[in-house]
């Protein structure tokens, strides 16, 4: 084979390579044009747009990244819209929960001020007004707690605490309230120490919210609290013998502002259980609610034991 044949072969190979590169560049140019059109469409707000790509396309990595970015943006937009709707519901609930007792409170106080009522009736009006004021105070405190939790502005200091002793101290303050409301109580807490990492104030709020929920909304006559020390977990259960919650409402009772029309949240503001759940999660724990077989509700909290 002489040098002419070799040169001819080289020229043919160069031609084949050039044709291949031209075809490849043409495909890349076509794909870039599709990407450009897709980005324009996405920029106009069409977050349902995706770029179709083949496994052997040179631009597949770019296309996959763009599709992932658009999917993430779509998810964030959905969450943002859900958050906006939640805050609209919050404002609607806030308006109702504040305006109604506030209007009633003003009415009672005006009746006293203008001497429309006197004597024993005046005292009754003042007592009702005080009750309304406490209701408003409790709602505002719950609202501020939720806002701080939602904005991640609530400060927490986890400490190694004996959950048994701390819970007994909490219940000591609740016993007079149980007795005033004719609630029987059964407390099953071991005398043995059981340590977990807790923020004491947050844990007190969790237990208080669950006990207040049972006391106010269960329509029962008994509250049970027990703490079980397992191998790696500590389980806290608070139960009542009330009417429970309809099955359809159970998945939502920890949602912010969720109030059952048929059950226990008649006088609630829909924040107590949501706050309790957020505080439990901040302790890397879990909380669930179930209707008991013998009637009533059982709230179950699981914490990891301290090392």
Backbone as numpy.savetxt, mean C-alpha at the origin, in Angstrom:
# Nx Ny Nz CAx CAy CAz Cx Cy Cz
47.86 -21.52 -62.39 46.99 -20.34 -62.39 47.90 -19.11 -62.39
47.70 -18.30 -63.44 48.55 -17.12 -63.54 47.97 -15.96 -62.76
48.70 -14.88 -62.75 48.32 -13.72 -61.93 47.04 -13.10 -62.41
46.69 -13.28 -63.70 45.43 -12.70 -64.22 44.24 -13.41 -63.59
44.34 -14.74 -63.50 43.24 -15.48 -62.87 43.09 -15.11 -61.39
44.24 -14.95 -60.74 44.18 -14.57 -59.32 43.53 -13.22 -59.15
43.90 -12.28 -59.99 43.32 -10.94 -59.93 41.83 -10.97 -60.20
41.44 -11.82 -61.14 40.01 -11.94 -61.47 39.21 -12.48 -60.28
39.79 -13.48 -59.62 39.12 -14.06 -58.45 38.98 -13.00 -57.35
40.07 -12.24 -57.16 40.04 -11.19 -56.14 38.97 -10.16 -56.46
38.88 -9.79 -57.74 37.88 -8.80 -58.15 36.46 -9.33 -57.93
36.27 -10.61 -58.24 34.95 -11.22 -58.04 34.59 -11.23 -56.55
35.58 -11.61 -55.71 35.34 -11.63 -54.27 35.03 -10.24 -53.74
35.77 -9.25 -54.25 35.53 -7.87 -53.82 34.13 -7.42 -54.23
33.73 -7.84 -55.43 32.40 -7.48 -55.91 31.32 -8.11 -55.02
31.52 -9.39 -54.67 30.56 -10.09 -53.82 30.46 -9.41 -52.46
31.64 -9.05 -51.90 31.66 -8.38 -50.59 30.96 -7.04 -50.68
31.23 -6.30 -51.75 30.60 -4.97 -51.91 29.08 -5.11 -52.03
28.64 -6.10 -52.82 27.19 -6.32 -52.97 26.57 -6.69 -51.62
27.29 -7.56 -50.88 26.78 -7.97 -49.55 26.67 -6.76 -48.61
27.72 -5.94 -48.63 27.71 -4.76 -47.75 26.61 -3.78 -48.15
26.42 -3.63 -49.48 25.35 -2.72 -49.94 23.99 -3.22 -49.48
23.76 -4.53 -49.63 22.49 -5.10 -49.18 22.33 -4.95 -47.67
23.45 -5.18 -46.94 23.40 -5.07 -45.49 23.11 -3.63 -45.08
23.78 -2.69 -45.72 23.56 -1.28 -45.41 22.15 -0.85 -45.77
21.63 -1.45 -46.84 20.25 -1.13 -47.25 19.27 -1.60 -46.18
19.52 -2.80 -45.65 18.65 -3.31 -44.59 18.77 -2.46 -43.32
20.02 -2.07 -43.02 20.24 -1.22 -41.85 19.55 0.12 -42.03
19.67 0.68 -43.23 19.02 1.96 -43.52 17.51 1.83 -43.41
16.98 0.72 -43.90 15.54 0.48 -43.80 15.11 0.35 -42.33
15.94 -0.38 -41.55 15.62 -0.56 -40.14 15.72 0.78 -39.39
16.71 1.59 -39.71 16.86 2.90 -39.08 15.68 3.80 -39.41
15.18 3.67 -40.62 14.00 4.46 -41.01 12.79 4.03 -40.20
12.66 2.71 -39.97 11.55 2.20 -39.15 11.69 2.69 -37.71
12.95 2.66 -37.22 13.19 3.14 -35.86 12.84 4.61 -35.73
13.22 5.40 -36.75 12.92 6.83 -36.73 11.42 7.08 -36.72
10.69 6.35 -37.57 9.23 6.50 -37.62 8.61 6.09 -36.28
9.13 5.00 -35.71 8.59 4.52 -34.44 8.83 5.54 -33.32
10.04 6.11 -33.28 10.35 7.11 -32.26 9.48 8.35 -32.40
9.22 8.76 -33.65 8.31 9.90 -33.87 6.92 9.58 -33.35
6.46 8.35 -33.63 5.14 7.93 -33.17 5.08 7.90 -31.64
6.15 7.36 -31.03 6.22 7.29 -29.57 6.26 8.69 -28.97
7.03 9.59 -29.62 7.14 10.97 -29.14 5.79 11.67 -29.16
4.92 11.27 -30.10 3.58 11.84 -30.19 2.64 11.28 -29.13
3.14 10.29 -28.34 2.34 9.77 -27.24 1.82 8.36 -27.43
2.15 7.70 -28.54 1.68 6.34 -28.78 2.64 5.35 -28.10
2.38 5.06 -26.81 3.25 4.15 -26.07 2.93 2.68 -26.34
1.97 2.43 -27.22 1.68 1.05 -27.63 2.54 0.63 -28.81
3.30 1.55 -29.37 4.13 1.26 -30.53 5.34 0.42 -30.13
5.61 -0.62 -30.91 6.78 -1.45 -30.70 7.50 -1.64 -32.04
8.81 -1.84 -31.98 9.60 -2.03 -33.19 9.81 -3.53 -33.41
9.30 -4.03 -34.53 9.48 -5.44 -34.86 10.89 -5.65 -35.40
11.54 -6.68 -34.96 12.92 -6.91 -35.34 13.18 -8.40 -35.49
14.08 -8.73 -36.41 14.45 -10.13 -36.61 15.73 -10.43 -35.83
15.93 -11.70 -35.56 17.05 -12.12 -34.73 18.39 -11.75 -35.37
18.47 -11.75 -36.70 19.75 -11.48 -37.37 19.91 -10.01 -37.77
19.00 -9.14 -37.33 19.12 -7.71 -37.65 20.25 -7.09 -36.85
21.03 -6.23 -37.51 22.15 -5.56 -36.85 21.66 -4.65 -35.72
20.47 -4.07 -35.92 19.95 -3.09 -34.96 19.08 -3.71 -33.87
19.11 -5.03 -33.74 18.19 -5.68 -32.82 18.40 -5.22 -31.37
19.66 -5.01 -30.95 19.93 -4.58 -29.57 19.31 -3.22 -29.30
19.46 -2.31 -30.27 18.87 -0.97 -30.13 17.36 -1.07 -30.07
16.79 -1.88 -30.94 15.33 -2.03 -30.98 14.79 -2.62 -29.69
15.49 -3.64 -29.16 15.06 -4.24 -27.90 15.11 -3.20 -26.77
16.16 -2.39 -26.76 16.30 -1.37 -25.72 15.19 -0.33 -25.82
14.86 0.07 -27.04 13.79 1.05 -27.24 12.46 0.47 -26.80
12.19 -0.80 -27.17 10.94 -1.44 -26.75 10.84 -1.55 -25.24
11.97 -1.90 -24.60 11.97 -1.99 -23.13 11.72 -0.62 -22.51
12.34 0.41 -23.07 12.17 1.76 -22.56 10.71 2.21 -22.67
10.10 1.93 -23.82 8.70 2.32 -24.02 7.79 1.55 -23.07
8.07 0.25 -22.90 7.26 -0.56 -21.97 7.35 -0.02 -20.55
8.58 0.31 -20.13 8.76 0.86 -18.78 8.04 2.19 -18.63
8.13 3.04 -19.65 7.43 4.33 -19.59 5.92 4.13 -19.53
5.44 3.13 -20.26 4.00 2.85 -20.25 3.56 2.39 -18.86
4.36 1.54 -18.24 4.05 1.07 -16.89 4.06 2.24 -15.91
5.07 3.12 -16.02 5.16 4.27 -15.13 3.98 5.22 -15.33
3.56 5.37 -16.59 2.42 6.24 -16.87 1.14 5.68 -16.27
0.97 4.35 -16.36 -0.21 3.71 -15.76 -0.20 3.92 -14.25
0.99 3.74 -13.63 1.09 3.95 -12.18 0.80 5.39 -11.81
1.27 6.32 -12.66 1.03 7.74 -12.39 -0.46 8.06 -12.45
-1.13 7.50 -13.46 -2.57 7.73 -13.59 -3.32 7.11 -12.40
-2.88 5.91 -11.99 -3.50 5.28 -10.82 -3.29 6.12 -9.58
-2.07 6.69 -9.45 -1.79 7.53 -8.30 -2.64 8.79 -8.32
-2.81 9.37 -9.51 -3.65 10.57 -9.62 -5.10 10.26 -9.25
-5.58 9.11 -9.71 -6.95 8.71 -9.36 -7.08 8.47 -7.87
-6.03 7.86 -7.27 -6.06 7.60 -5.83 -6.10 8.90 -5.05
-5.33 9.89 -5.50 -5.32 11.16 -4.78 -6.63 11.93 -5.00
-7.25 11.74 -6.15 -8.57 12.35 -6.35 -9.58 11.73 -5.38
-9.49 10.38 -5.23 -10.37 9.72 -4.26 -10.05 10.18 -2.85
-8.74 10.40 -2.59 -8.34 10.89 -1.28 -8.96 12.24 -0.98
-8.91 13.14 -1.96 -9.48 14.47 -1.76 -11.00 14.40 -1.59
-11.64 13.51 -2.37 -13.09 13.35 -2.23 -13.44 12.82 -0.85
-12.68 11.79 -0.42 -12.93 11.21 0.90 -12.61 12.22 2.00
-11.52 12.96 1.81 -11.13 13.97 2.80 -12.23 15.02 2.94
-12.76 15.46 1.81 -13.82 16.46 1.83 -15.03 15.95 2.60
-15.40 14.69 2.36 -16.58 14.11 3.02 -16.30 13.87 4.50
-15.13 13.26 4.78 -14.82 12.88 6.16 -14.57 14.08 7.07
-14.16 15.19 6.48 -13.94 16.39 7.29 -15.18 17.28 7.32
-15.79 17.45 6.15 -16.92 18.39 6.07 -18.11 17.93 6.92
-18.43 16.65 6.87 -19.62 16.16 7.58 -19.50 16.34 9.09
-18.45 15.80 9.74 -18.36 16.01 11.20 -18.09 17.46 11.57
-17.38 18.20 10.71 -17.10 19.61 11.01 -18.39 20.43 10.99
-19.25 20.17 10.00 -20.53 20.86 9.94 -21.38 20.55 11.17
-21.39 19.28 11.55 -22.13 18.86 12.74 -21.55 19.50 13.99
-20.21 19.53 14.09 -19.54 20.13 15.24 -19.90 21.61 15.37
-19.83 22.33 14.26 -20.17 23.74 14.27 -21.62 23.95 14.70
-22.50 23.08 14.20 -23.91 23.19 14.56 -24.15 23.02 16.05
-23.51 22.03 16.65 -23.68 21.80 18.09 -23.12 22.97 18.89
-21.94 23.46 18.50 -21.33 24.57 19.24 -22.13 25.87 19.10
-22.68 26.11 17.92 -23.51 27.31 17.72 -24.77 27.24 18.58
-25.34 26.03 18.69 -26.54 25.87 19.53 -26.23 26.19 20.98
-25.02 25.78 21.43 -24.62 26.09 22.80 -24.34 27.57 22.96
-23.60 28.14 22.00 -23.24 29.56 22.08 -24.47 30.48 22.07
-25.46 30.14 21.25 -26.65 30.98 21.14 -27.72 30.63 22.17
-27.34 29.75 23.11 -28.20 29.35 24.22 -29.53 28.74 23.74
-29.46 28.07 22.62 -30.64 27.32 22.15 -30.89 26.14 23.05
-29.81 25.60 23.59 -29.91 24.49 24.53 -29.31 24.92 25.86
-29.83 24.42 26.94 -29.33 24.76 28.27 -29.37 23.53 29.17
-28.77 23.65 30.33 -28.84 22.57 31.31 -28.22 21.27 30.83
-28.93 20.16 31.09 -28.43 18.84 30.72 -28.27 18.70 29.21
-29.20 19.30 28.47 -29.13 19.21 27.01 -27.86 19.90 26.51
-27.48 20.99 27.14 -26.25 21.69 26.77 -25.04 20.79 26.99
-25.03 20.09 28.12 -23.93 19.17 28.42 -23.87 18.05 27.38
-25.03 17.55 26.96 -25.08 16.50 25.94 -24.52 17.02 24.62
-24.88 18.25 24.27 -24.39 18.84 23.03 -22.87 19.00 23.06
-22.35 19.44 24.21 -20.91 19.61 24.34 -20.18 18.27 24.26
-20.79 17.23 24.83 -20.18 15.89 24.78 -20.13 15.38 23.34
-21.24 15.59 22.60 -21.26 15.18 21.20 -20.23 15.98 20.40
-20.14 17.28 20.66 -19.17 18.13 19.96 -17.75 17.66 20.23
-17.48 17.26 21.47 -16.15 16.77 21.81 -15.84 15.47 21.06
-16.85 14.60 20.97 -16.67 13.36 20.22 -16.36 13.64 18.76
-17.08 14.58 18.15 -16.82 14.96 16.76 -15.41 15.52 16.60
-14.99 16.34 17.58 -13.66 16.94 17.51 -12.58 15.86 17.59
-12.77 14.86 18.46 -11.81 13.76 18.56 -11.77 12.96 17.27
-12.94 12.78 16.64 -13.00 12.06 15.37 -12.18 12.80 14.31
-12.35 14.12 14.24 -11.59 14.91 13.28 -10.10 14.86 13.58
-9.75 14.94 14.85 -8.35 14.88 15.25 -7.73 13.55 14.82
-8.44 12.46 15.06 -7.94 11.15 14.68 -7.77 11.02 13.18
-8.73 11.56 12.43 -8.63 11.47 10.97 -7.44 12.26 10.46
-7.25 13.48 10.96 -6.14 14.32 10.52 -4.80 13.66 10.86
-4.70 13.07 12.05 -3.47 12.37 12.44 -3.19 11.19 11.50
-4.23 10.43 11.18 -4.07 9.30 10.26 -3.65 9.79 8.88
-4.25 10.88 8.46 -3.93 11.43 7.14 -2.48 11.88 7.07
-2.01 12.56 8.11 -0.62 13.00 8.12 0.33 11.81 8.17
-0.02 10.79 8.94 0.81 9.58 8.99 0.92 8.94 7.62
-0.22 8.86 6.93 -0.20 8.24 5.60 0.64 9.05 4.62
0.47 10.39 4.64 1.23 11.25 3.73 2.73 11.08 3.96
3.15 11.02 5.23 4.56 10.83 5.54 5.06 9.48 5.04
4.25 8.44 5.23 4.64 7.11 4.75 4.73 7.09 3.24
3.73 7.69 2.59 3.68 7.69 1.13 4.85 8.46 0.54
5.28 9.53 1.21 6.39 10.35 0.73 7.74 9.86 1.24
7.75 8.74 1.95 8.98 8.16 2.50 9.69 9.15 3.43
8.91 9.95 4.16 9.48 10.94 5.06 9.40 10.53 6.52
8.84 9.36 6.77 8.70 8.90 8.15 10.02 8.29 8.61
10.56 8.81 9.70 11.82 8.28 10.20 11.60 7.06 11.08
12.45 6.04 10.91 12.32 4.80 11.70 13.67 4.42 12.28
13.63 3.90 13.47 14.84 3.42 14.14 14.59 2.00 14.62
15.10 1.03 13.89 14.90 -0.36 14.27 15.82 -0.71 15.43
15.23 -1.34 16.43 15.97 -1.75 17.61 15.65 -3.20 17.93
16.57 -3.85 18.60 16.33 -5.23 19.05 15.40 -5.17 20.26
14.15 -5.61 20.04 13.11 -5.48 21.06 12.51 -6.84 21.40
12.13 -6.98 22.66 11.37 -8.16 23.09 9.90 -7.90 22.73
9.43 -8.51 21.64 8.08 -8.24 21.16 7.02 -8.67 22.17
7.31 -9.70 22.94 6.33 -10.15 23.95 6.11 -9.09 25.02
7.20 -8.55 25.54 7.09 -7.53 26.58 6.46 -6.25 26.05
6.89 -5.84 24.83 6.34 -4.62 24.24 4.85 -4.75 23.99
4.40 -5.92 23.53 2.97 -6.13 23.27 2.17 -6.12 24.56
2.72 -6.72 25.60 2.02 -6.71 26.90 1.84 -5.28 27.40
2.86 -4.44 27.21 2.76 -3.05 27.63 1.68 -2.30 26.84
1.57 -2.61 25.56 0.54 -1.97 24.73 -0.85 -2.37 25.22
-1.02 -3.66 25.48 -2.33 -4.16 25.89 -2.75 -3.65 27.27
-1.78 -3.35 28.12 -2.10 -2.80 29.44 -2.92 -1.51 29.30
-2.56 -0.70 28.31 -3.29 0.55 28.08 -4.66 0.31 27.44
-4.83 -0.84 26.80 -6.09 -1.12 26.09 -7.15 -1.77 26.98
-6.73 -2.42 28.03 -7.69 -3.17 28.86 -8.84 -2.30 29.37
-8.59 -1.09 29.89 -9.74 -0.26 30.31 -10.70 0.05 29.16
-10.16 0.24 27.96 -11.02 0.51 26.80 -11.87 -0.69 26.46
-11.27 -1.90 26.52 -12.04 -3.11 26.29 -13.19 -3.22 27.28
-12.88 -2.98 28.53 -13.90 -3.13 29.57 -14.99 -2.08 29.44
-14.62 -0.85 29.07 -15.63 0.20 28.88 -16.59 -0.15 27.75
-16.09 -0.86 26.73 -16.91 -1.22 25.57 -17.47 -2.64 25.67
-17.39 -3.22 26.87 -17.94 -4.55 27.12 -17.34 -5.61 26.19
-16.04 -5.50 25.96 -15.34 -6.49 25.15 -14.56 -7.43 26.05
-14.78 -8.71 25.88 -13.94 -9.68 26.55 -12.61 -9.77 25.80
-11.56 -10.17 26.49 -10.26 -10.25 25.82 -9.52 -11.47 26.31
-8.78 -12.07 25.39 -7.98 -13.25 25.69 -6.58 -13.01 25.14
-5.59 -12.99 26.02 -4.21 -12.67 25.63 -3.34 -13.90 25.86
-2.69 -14.35 24.80 -1.83 -15.53 24.87 -0.41 -15.13 24.43
0.39 -14.68 25.39 1.76 -14.24 25.12 2.69 -14.93 26.11
3.71 -15.56 25.58 4.65 -16.30 26.43 5.46 -15.33 27.31
5.86 -15.81 28.48 6.74 -15.04 29.35 8.19 -15.08 28.87
8.48 -16.00 27.96 9.84 -16.12 27.44 10.15 -14.95 26.50
11.37 -14.45 26.57 11.75 -13.33 25.70 11.79 -13.78 24.24
11.38 -12.86 23.37 11.41 -13.14 21.92 11.81 -11.85 21.21
13.02 -11.83 20.65 13.57 -10.58 20.12 13.44 -10.49 18.60
13.00 -9.33 18.13 13.00 -9.01 16.70 13.43 -7.56 16.54
13.77 -7.18 15.31 14.14 -5.80 15.01 12.87 -4.98 14.78
12.61 -4.01 15.68 11.38 -3.23 15.62 11.67 -1.75 15.83
10.85 -0.93 15.22 10.73 0.46 15.64 9.57 0.47 16.63
9.83 0.74 17.91 8.77 0.61 18.92 7.53 1.43 18.62
7.72 2.69 18.20 6.56 3.55 17.92 5.74 3.02 16.75
6.43 2.53 15.72 5.72 1.99 14.57 4.94 0.73 14.96
5.56 -0.14 15.77 4.88 -1.37 16.20 3.66 -1.04 17.05
3.80 -0.06 17.93 2.65 0.36 18.75 1.51 0.83 17.85
1.85 1.57 16.79 0.80 2.06 15.88 0.14 0.89 15.14
0.91 -0.09 14.76 0.35 -1.26 14.07 -0.69 -1.95 14.96
-0.30 -2.28 16.19 -1.20 -2.98 17.10 -2.41 -2.11 17.44
-2.18 -0.83 17.71 -3.29 0.07 18.02 -4.30 0.15 16.88
-3.81 0.24 15.65 -4.71 0.34 14.50 -5.56 -0.92 14.35
-4.94 -2.09 14.54 -5.68 -3.34 14.39 -6.69 -3.53 15.52
-6.29 -3.18 16.74 -7.23 -3.29 17.86 -8.38 -2.30 17.70
-8.07 -1.08 17.27 -9.12 -0.08 17.08 -10.07 -0.49 15.97
-9.54 -1.11 14.94 -10.38 -1.60 13.84 -11.37 -2.64 14.34
-10.87 -3.59 15.16 -11.75 -4.63 15.70 -12.78 -4.04 16.65
-12.33 -3.12 17.48 -13.22 -2.54 18.48 -14.32 -1.71 17.83
-13.96 -0.95 16.81 -14.90 -0.01 16.20 -15.81 -0.65 15.17
-15.29 -1.60 14.40 -16.01 -2.06 13.21 -16.48 -3.51 13.23
-15.97 -4.33 14.15 -16.28 -5.76 14.07 -17.71 -6.09 14.51
-18.28 -5.24 15.35 -19.59 -5.53 15.95 -19.54 -6.83 16.75
-18.36 -7.12 17.29 -18.20 -8.32 18.10 -18.19 -8.00 19.59
-17.85 -9.01 20.37 -17.82 -8.85 21.84 -16.52 -9.38 22.44
-15.59 -9.84 21.59 -14.37 -10.43 22.12 -13.20 -10.18 21.17
-12.03 -9.92 21.76 -10.79 -9.75 21.02 -9.75 -10.71 21.58
-9.10 -11.45 20.70 -8.03 -12.36 21.10 -6.72 -11.91 20.47
-5.64 -11.98 21.24 -4.31 -11.69 20.70 -3.34 -12.75 21.17
-2.62 -13.33 20.23 -1.63 -14.33 20.59 -0.36 -14.13 19.77
0.77 -14.51 20.37 2.06 -14.42 19.70 2.71 -15.80 19.73
3.06 -16.31 18.54 3.70 -17.62 18.43 5.15 -17.43 18.00
6.06 -18.07 18.72 7.49 -18.01 18.43 7.87 -19.25 17.62
8.10 -19.07 16.32 8.50 -20.18 15.46 10.02 -20.21 15.33
10.52 -21.11 14.46 11.97 -21.27 14.30 12.64 -19.97 13.86
12.12 -19.37 12.79 12.72 -18.16 12.25 11.76 -16.97 12.25
10.51 -17.22 12.56 9.49 -16.18 12.48 8.79 -15.98 13.82
8.18 -14.80 13.93 7.28 -14.52 15.05 5.93 -14.15 14.44
4.88 -14.84 14.88 3.56 -14.64 14.31 2.65 -13.98 15.35
2.12 -12.82 14.99 1.19 -12.09 15.85 -0.20 -12.18 15.22
-1.17 -12.67 15.98 -2.54 -12.80 15.48 -3.51 -12.03 16.38
-4.35 -11.22 15.73 -5.40 -10.48 16.43 -6.73 -10.89 15.82
-7.62 -11.42 16.64 -8.90 -11.94 16.16 -10.06 -11.31 16.91
-11.22 -11.30 16.26 -12.45 -10.88 16.93 -13.55 -11.88 16.59
-14.67 -11.78 17.25 -15.79 -12.70 16.99 -16.96 -11.97 16.32
-16.61 -10.93 15.56 -17.65 -10.12 14.90 -18.19 -10.76 13.64
-18.69 -9.92 12.75 -19.36 -10.43 11.55 -18.43 -10.64 10.36
-17.15 -10.30 10.53 -16.22 -10.53 9.44 -16.39 -9.56 8.29
-15.78 -9.89 7.16 -15.80 -9.03 5.98 -16.23 -9.87 4.78
-17.10 -9.33 3.92 -17.47 -10.07 2.72 -16.25 -10.51 1.91
-16.32 -11.69 1.33 -15.18 -12.25 0.60 -14.66 -11.31 -0.48
-15.57 -10.62 -1.14 -15.16 -9.73 -2.24 -14.34 -8.54 -1.74
-14.48 -8.20 -0.45 -13.77 -7.05 0.10 -12.41 -7.42 0.68
-12.19 -8.70 0.98 -10.96 -9.11 1.65 -9.68 -8.70 0.91
-9.61 -8.84 -0.43 -8.36 -8.46 -1.10 -8.06 -6.96 -1.05
-9.04 -6.17 -0.63 -8.87 -4.72 -0.73 -8.81 -4.00 0.62
-8.94 -4.72 1.72 -9.10 -4.02 3.00 -7.86 -3.26 3.43
-6.68 -3.58 2.86 -5.48 -2.83 3.18 -5.22 -1.70 2.19
-6.10 -1.57 1.18 -5.94 -0.48 0.23 -6.29 0.84 0.87
-5.56 1.88 0.51 -5.82 3.20 1.06 -7.23 3.67 0.73
-7.97 4.11 1.73 -9.31 4.68 1.61 -10.37 3.67 1.21
-10.02 2.36 1.15 -11.05 1.39 0.79 -11.99 1.19 1.96
-13.29 1.32 1.70 -14.29 1.14 2.73 -15.40 0.23 2.23
-15.60 -0.86 2.94 -16.65 -1.79 2.57 -18.02 -1.19 2.82
-18.90 -1.35 1.85 -20.26 -0.84 2.02 -21.10 -1.75 2.90
-20.70 -3.02 3.01 -21.54 -3.99 3.70 -20.97 -4.42 5.05
-19.78 -3.92 5.38 -19.15 -4.50 6.57 -18.67 -3.46 7.54
-17.40 -3.60 7.95 -16.93 -2.98 9.16 -16.50 -1.53 9.02
-16.43 -0.97 7.83 -15.82 0.34 7.67 -16.82 1.47 7.65
-17.97 1.28 8.25 -19.02 2.29 8.23 -18.53 3.60 8.82
-17.81 3.53 9.95 -17.36 4.74 10.62 -15.87 4.99 10.41
-15.22 4.26 9.54 -13.79 4.41 9.36 -13.44 5.41 8.29
-12.14 5.72 8.22 -11.67 6.62 7.17 -10.84 5.89 6.12
-10.71 4.57 6.26 -10.01 3.80 5.24 -8.50 3.95 5.27
-7.94 4.50 6.34 -6.50 4.71 6.41 -5.81 3.82 7.45
-6.52 3.43 8.49 -5.90 2.69 9.60 -5.23 1.40 9.17
-5.93 0.57 8.40 -5.36 -0.70 7.97 -4.26 -0.49 6.93
-4.43 0.52 6.07 -3.39 0.82 5.08 -2.10 1.24 5.76
-2.22 2.06 6.80 -1.04 2.49 7.56 -0.39 1.29 8.25
-1.21 0.43 8.85 -0.68 -0.76 9.51 0.12 -1.62 8.53
-0.41 -1.81 7.34 0.29 -2.64 6.34 1.62 -2.01 5.95
1.62 -0.70 5.68 2.86 -0.02 5.29 3.91 -0.14 6.38
3.50 0.00 7.63 4.45 -0.11 8.73 5.00 -1.52 8.88
4.14 -2.52 8.64 4.60 -3.91 8.69 5.63 -4.16 7.58
5.34 -3.67 6.38 6.26 -3.87 5.26 7.60 -3.19 5.51
7.59 -2.05 6.18 8.84 -1.36 6.51 9.70 -2.18 7.47
9.08 -3.13 8.16 9.82 -4.05 9.03 10.16 -5.35 8.29
9.96 -5.36 6.96 10.19 -6.56 6.15 9.30 -7.72 6.60
8.13 -7.37 7.14 7.18 -8.39 7.55 6.04 -8.51 6.56
5.05 -9.29 6.91 3.86 -9.45 6.06 2.62 -9.42 6.94
1.51 -9.01 6.36 0.24 -8.97 7.09 -0.86 -9.46 6.17
-1.78 -10.23 6.74 -2.91 -10.75 5.96 -4.15 -10.74 6.84
-5.30 -10.86 6.19 -6.58 -10.88 6.92 -7.45 -11.98 6.35
-8.12 -12.70 7.23 -9.01 -13.78 6.81 -10.20 -13.86 7.75
-11.33 -14.30 7.20 -12.49 -14.58 8.03 -12.27 -15.89 8.78
-12.54 -15.88 10.06 -12.39 -17.09 10.86 -13.53 -18.06 10.59
-13.26 -19.34 10.74 -14.28 -20.35 10.50 -15.45 -20.23 11.48
-15.13 -19.79 12.70 -16.19 -19.66 13.71 -16.75 -18.24 13.78
-16.47 -17.45 12.73 -16.98 -16.09 12.68 -15.94 -15.09 13.11
-16.04 -13.88 12.57 -15.09 -12.84 12.92 -13.91 -12.79 11.98
-12.98 -11.91 12.30 -11.80 -11.67 11.48 -10.54 -12.03 12.24
-9.52 -12.46 11.48 -8.20 -12.71 12.06 -7.15 -12.00 11.22
-6.39 -11.12 11.86 -5.25 -10.46 11.21 -3.99 -11.18 11.65
-3.15 -11.54 10.68 -1.94 -12.27 10.96 -0.72 -11.47 10.48
0.19 -11.20 11.40 1.42 -10.49 11.07 2.60 -11.45 11.29
3.52 -11.46 10.33 4.70 -12.31 10.44 5.95 -11.44 10.37
6.79 -11.54 11.41 8.06 -10.84 11.46 9.20 -11.87 11.48
10.35 -11.48 10.94 11.54 -12.31 11.06 12.16 -12.10 12.44
12.62 -13.17 13.05 13.28 -13.06 14.35 14.65 -12.41 14.18
15.06 -11.68 15.21 16.38 -11.04 15.20 17.46 -12.10 15.35
18.57 -11.89 14.66 19.69 -12.84 14.75 20.41 -12.68 16.09
